Amino acid sequence: MKQQKCSAALAAILVIASSTALRAEDLPVSPPPGAVAKSSGGLYIWGDGPWSKPANPNNAEQNPEQAVQQVTPPSDVSLSSASSEVQRGAIGYVFPSGTFNPRWGSNVRTEFGASQTKANTPGTTGLPQVYNGVALGGCSGCSNTSGTDYSASEFSAKAATDYKFDALTVTPSVSVFSGRNHQDFYGPTNSALEWNDTGAKIGVDTKVDMNSQVAVGVGGSYGRAQRSVTLGADDFSTSGTTIPHVAKGEAKITYKPAPDFSLNGFAGISNYDSKVPGVASSGSSKGIDFAPATNMYYGAGATYRFETK
């Protein structure tokens, strides 16, 4: 219900912000492929989702369209009864040219974002699993038939600027974020794991316009977070803190044979986390366990934009 309310609110903001659709490539930002973007003056907003990954998405006979669009490689888990749902959006402002000293670059902007994620998968033993780009905690004492429910929300504030050198554009950024994650494990021993993060990231994106039709970009970010973790189980409870490394990176290429048509290819590493919490529930080592997790992805797509008046 909360996700439905959030989606309705986001849709209303998108309508209020402007009645004129803005091409995503005209923004000085990079919203996710397929996101809806609107702008009015220096104010912009984009929204993406809710979109979901259904049960058994790699089964082409059951879901041929989703199987074709699947962008995660075999290293991502493929579970017959797993599902997830993600929605995200941001609102930002591009300051007018001349607002800041030229040494601060051009298109100086601030952006406030939010996201919500839900996932449900069978439980796995040992290390965390990655499903749909979401790092889920593992459980050393759970059986393969155990279930796990995951939910998360994150809020962020970001500042970025562009430095242009002929065909090269370099975009450094800095951001702060706060997130809450909750995961329930169902099995022989029921457990509830919750972790809250507060941290900061620095990032840089680069884009080279090879010519008027082809652009190539590489970018990424790195940060640290203060993470507090609590674990409650049927027969024990505990808590702890840690400071994980978080990072991501992506390379992409865009080909625009016509102003309204573009072909895009991308590949990257999303949401690397050096210390994803999990449940150690066997023997005398009952408590919170930590392990690294990451997800590699790749994909391609085509976009054609219909102009409306």
C-alpha positions as CSV (number, residue, x, y, z in Angstrom):
1,M,0.0,0.0,0.0
2,K,2.9,2.4,0.8
3,Q,4.4,1.8,-2.6
4,Q,1.1,2.5,-4.3
5,K,0.7,5.8,-2.5
6,C,4.3,6.7,-3.3
7,S,3.7,5.9,-7.0
8,A,0.6,8.0,-7.1
9,A,2.4,10.9,-5.5
10,L,5.3,10.7,-7.9
11,A,3.0,10.6,-10.9
12,A,1.1,13.7,-9.5
13,I,4.4,15.5,-9.1
14,L,5.5,14.7,-12.6
15,V,2.3,16.2,-14.0
16,I,2.5,19.3,-11.8
17,A,6.2,19.9,-12.6
18,S,5.6,20.5,-16.3
19,S,3.2,19.7,-19.1
20,T,6.1,19.4,-21.5
21,A,8.0,16.2,-21.7
22,L,11.7,16.6,-21.8
23,R,14.1,14.3,-23.7
24,A,16.2,12.4,-21.2
25,E,19.3,13.1,-23.3
26,D,18.6,16.9,-23.0
27,L,18.9,16.8,-19.2
28,P,22.3,17.4,-17.7
29,V,21.7,14.3,-15.6
30,S,21.4,10.6,-16.5
31,P,18.1,9.1,-15.4
32,P,17.8,5.3,-15.7
33,P,16.8,4.0,-19.1
34,G,13.0,4.2,-19.5
35,A,12.5,6.7,-16.7
36,V,9.9,9.5,-17.2
37,A,11.5,12.9,-17.1
38,K,9.9,16.4,-16.9
39,S,11.3,19.9,-16.4
40,S,10.3,23.5,-15.9
41,G,13.0,26.0,-16.1
42,G,15.9,24.7,-14.0
43,L,13.7,22.3,-12.1
44,Y,13.6,18.7,-13.2
45,I,12.1,15.5,-11.9
46,W,12.3,11.9,-13.1
47,G,10.6,8.7,-12.0
48,D,11.2,5.0,-12.7
49,G,8.8,2.2,-11.7
50,P,7.3,0.5,-10.0
51,W,8.8,-2.3,-12.1
52,S,9.1,-5.9,-11.0
53,K,11.0,-9.1,-11.8
54,P,8.5,-11.9,-11.9
55,A,8.9,-15.5,-10.8
56,N,11.3,-17.5,-13.0
57,P,12.1,-14.6,-15.3
58,N,14.6,-16.6,-17.3
59,N,12.0,-19.1,-18.6
60,A,11.3,-17.9,-22.1
61,E,8.3,-20.2,-22.5
62,Q,6.5,-18.6,-19.6
63,N,7.6,-15.0,-20.2
64,P,9.3,-14.5,-23.5
65,E,9.2,-10.7,-23.4
66,Q,10.9,-10.6,-20.0
67,A,13.4,-13.2,-20.9
68,V,14.5,-11.1,-23.9
69,Q,14.8,-8.0,-21.6
70,Q,16.7,-9.9,-18.9
71,V,20.0,-8.0,-18.4
72,T,21.6,-9.8,-15.5
73,P,24.0,-12.6,-16.3
74,P,23.9,-16.2,-15.0
75,S,25.8,-15.1,-11.9
76,D,22.5,-13.5,-10.7
77,V,20.3,-16.1,-9.0
78,S,17.5,-17.6,-10.9
79,L,14.9,-18.9,-8.5
80,S,11.5,-20.4,-9.5
81,S,9.5,-18.6,-6.8
82,A,11.4,-15.4,-6.4
83,S,10.0,-11.9,-7.1
84,S,11.0,-8.3,-6.5
85,E,9.7,-4.8,-7.1
86,V,11.6,-1.5,-7.3
87,Q,10.6,2.1,-7.7
88,R,12.8,5.2,-7.6
89,G,12.8,8.9,-8.5
90,A,14.5,12.2,-7.9
91,I,13.9,15.9,-8.1
92,G,16.7,18.4,-8.8
93,Y,17.6,21.9,-9.8
94,V,20.1,23.1,-12.4
95,F,21.4,26.5,-11.4
96,P,21.5,29.2,-14.1
97,S,24.8,29.8,-15.9
98,G,26.8,32.5,-14.0
99,T,25.4,31.6,-10.6
100,F,28.7,30.3,-9.5
101,N,32.4,31.0,-10.4
102,P,33.4,29.3,-13.6
103,R,35.9,27.2,-11.6
104,W,32.9,25.3,-10.3
105,G,32.1,24.1,-13.9
106,S,28.8,24.3,-15.7
107,N,25.3,22.9,-15.1
108,V,25.9,23.0,-11.4
109,R,23.0,21.0,-9.9
110,T,21.6,19.5,-6.7
111,E,19.3,16.5,-6.6
112,F,17.3,14.7,-3.9
113,G,16.3,11.1,-4.6
114,A,14.4,8.2,-3.0
115,S,13.9,4.6,-3.7
116,Q,11.9,1.6,-2.4
117,T,12.6,-2.0,-2.9
118,K,10.8,-5.3,-2.0
119,A,11.9,-8.8,-2.7
120,N,10.8,-12.3,-1.8
121,T,13.0,-15.4,-2.5
122,P,13.7,-18.8,-1.1
123,G,16.3,-18.7,1.6
124,T,19.9,-19.7,0.8
125,T,22.6,-21.0,3.1
126,G,25.9,-19.2,3.7
127,L,26.8,-16.2,1.6
128,P,24.4,-13.4,0.5
129,Q,22.5,-13.8,-2.7
130,V,22.0,-11.2,-5.4
131,Y,18.6,-11.0,-7.0
132,N,17.6,-8.3,-9.4
133,G,20.6,-6.2,-8.4
134,V,19.6,-6.4,-4.7
135,A,22.0,-7.8,-2.2
136,L,20.1,-10.0,0.3
137,G,21.6,-11.3,3.5
138,G,22.4,-15.0,3.8
139,C,21.6,-17.4,6.6
140,S,24.0,-20.2,7.5
141,G,21.4,-22.2,9.3
142,C,18.5,-21.9,6.9
143,S,17.5,-24.7,4.5
144,N,17.0,-24.2,0.8
145,T,13.2,-24.3,1.3
146,S,13.2,-21.5,3.8
147,G,11.8,-18.2,2.6
148,T,13.0,-14.6,3.0
149,D,11.2,-11.3,2.7
150,Y,13.2,-8.1,2.1
151,S,12.3,-4.4,2.1
152,A,14.4,-1.3,1.9
153,S,14.1,2.5,1.5
154,E,16.8,5.0,0.8
155,F,17.0,8.8,0.6
156,S,19.9,10.7,-0.9
157,A,21.1,14.2,-1.6
158,K,23.6,14.8,-4.5
159,A,25.6,17.7,-5.9
160,A,27.3,17.5,-9.3
161,T,28.8,19.8,-12.0
162,D,30.2,19.4,-15.6
163,Y,33.6,20.2,-16.9
164,K,33.8,20.3,-20.7
165,F,37.0,19.8,-22.7
166,D,36.1,19.8,-26.4
167,A,34.3,16.4,-26.9
168,L,35.0,15.2,-23.4
169,T,32.6,16.0,-20.5
170,V,33.8,15.1,-16.9
171,T,31.1,15.1,-14.2
172,P,32.4,14.9,-10.6
173,S,29.8,14.5,-7.8
174,V,29.4,14.0,-4.1
175,S,26.4,12.6,-2.3
176,V,25.1,11.6,1.1
177,F,22.6,8.9,1.8
178,S,20.6,7.2,4.5
179,G,18.9,3.9,4.1
180,R,16.9,1.3,6.1
181,N,16.9,-2.4,5.3
182,H,14.7,-5.1,6.8
183,Q,14.9,-8.8,6.1
184,D,12.9,-11.7,7.6
185,F,14.1,-15.3,7.4
186,Y,11.5,-18.2,7.7
187,G,12.7,-21.7,8.5
188,P,13.6,-23.9,11.4
189,T,14.6,-20.7,13.2
190,N,12.7,-17.5,12.4
191,S,14.9,-14.4,12.3
192,A,14.5,-10.7,11.6
193,L,17.5,-8.8,10.5
194,E,17.6,-5.0,10.2
195,W,20.4,-2.6,9.2
196,N,20.5,1.2,8.9
197,D,23.1,3.0,6.8
198,T,24.3,6.6,6.8
199,G,27.2,7.5,4.5
200,A,28.7,9.5,1.7
201,K,30.0,8.8,-1.8
202,I,32.1,10.5,-4.4
203,G,31.7,9.8,-8.0
204,V,32.9,10.7,-11.5
205,D,31.2,10.2,-14.9
206,T,32.9,10.8,-18.2
207,K,31.4,11.1,-21.7
208,V,33.2,11.4,-25.1
209,D,31.2,12.5,-28.1
210,M,32.9,10.6,-30.8
211,N,30.8,12.5,-33.4
212,S,27.3,13.8,-33.7
213,Q,25.9,10.2,-33.6
214,V,28.1,8.2,-31.2
215,A,28.9,8.9,-27.5
216,V,30.8,6.7,-25.1
217,G,30.8,7.0,-21.3
218,V,32.4,5.5,-18.3
219,G,31.6,6.3,-14.7
220,G,31.3,5.1,-11.1
221,S,31.2,6.0,-7.4
222,Y,32.8,4.9,-4.2
223,G,31.8,5.5,-0.6
224,R,31.7,4.4,3.0
225,A,28.8,4.0,5.4
226,Q,28.2,3.7,9.1
227,R,26.0,0.6,9.4
228,S,24.1,-0.4,12.6
229,V,22.7,-4.0,12.6
230,T,20.2,-5.7,14.9
231,L,19.2,-9.3,14.8
232,G,16.2,-10.9,16.6
233,A,15.6,-14.6,16.4
234,D,13.4,-17.1,18.2
235,D,16.0,-17.9,20.8
236,F,18.5,-15.0,20.8
237,S,19.1,-11.4,19.8
238,T,22.2,-9.3,19.2
239,S,23.4,-6.1,17.5
240,G,26.5,-4.6,16.0
241,T,28.1,-1.9,13.9
242,T,30.4,-1.9,10.9
243,I,31.8,0.4,8.2
244,P,31.4,-1.2,4.7
245,H,32.8,0.0,1.4
246,V,30.1,0.6,-1.3
247,A,30.8,1.2,-5.0
248,K,29.4,0.8,-8.5
249,G,30.6,1.4,-12.1
250,E,29.2,1.4,-15.6
251,A,30.3,1.7,-19.2
252,K,27.8,2.7,-22.0
253,I,27.6,3.6,-25.6
254,T,24.9,5.5,-27.4
255,Y,24.3,5.6,-31.1
256,K,21.8,8.2,-32.5
257,P,21.2,7.7,-36.2
258,A,18.3,10.2,-36.0
259,P,17.2,12.9,-33.4
260,D,14.3,10.8,-32.2
261,F,15.9,7.4,-32.3
262,S,18.8,6.0,-30.3
263,L,20.4,2.6,-29.6
264,N,22.0,2.0,-26.2
265,G,24.4,-0.6,-24.8
266,F,25.6,-0.8,-21.2
267,A,27.5,-3.0,-18.8
268,G,28.6,-2.5,-15.2
269,I,28.9,-3.6,-11.6
270,S,26.0,-2.4,-9.4
271,N,25.9,-1.9,-5.6
272,Y,29.1,-3.6,-4.5
273,D,28.9,-3.9,-0.7
274,S,31.8,-5.3,1.3
275,K,29.8,-6.2,4.4
276,V,26.3,-7.4,3.7
277,P,24.9,-8.6,7.0
278,G,23.6,-12.2,7.4
279,V,22.5,-14.7,10.1
280,A,25.0,-17.1,11.6
281,S,22.7,-19.5,13.4
282,S,24.6,-22.7,13.8
283,G,26.5,-24.0,16.8
284,S,28.2,-21.6,19.1
285,S,28.6,-18.9,16.4
286,K,25.1,-17.6,16.6
287,G,24.8,-14.0,15.7
288,I,25.5,-11.6,12.8
289,D,27.8,-12.5,10.0
290,F,29.1,-10.2,7.2
291,A,30.1,-11.1,3.6
292,P,30.8,-9.1,0.4
293,A,28.3,-9.1,-2.5
294,T,28.0,-7.5,-5.9
295,N,26.1,-7.9,-9.2
296,M,27.3,-7.6,-12.8
297,Y,24.8,-6.6,-15.4
298,Y,24.7,-5.8,-19.1
299,G,22.0,-4.9,-21.7
300,A,21.0,-3.0,-24.7
301,G,17.9,-1.2,-25.9
302,A,16.4,1.1,-28.5
303,T,14.4,4.3,-27.9
304,Y,12.1,6.1,-30.3
305,R,10.4,9.2,-29.1
306,F,7.1,10.4,-30.4
307,E,6.6,14.1,-30.4
308,T,3.2,15.4,-29.1
309,K,1.7,18.8,-29.0
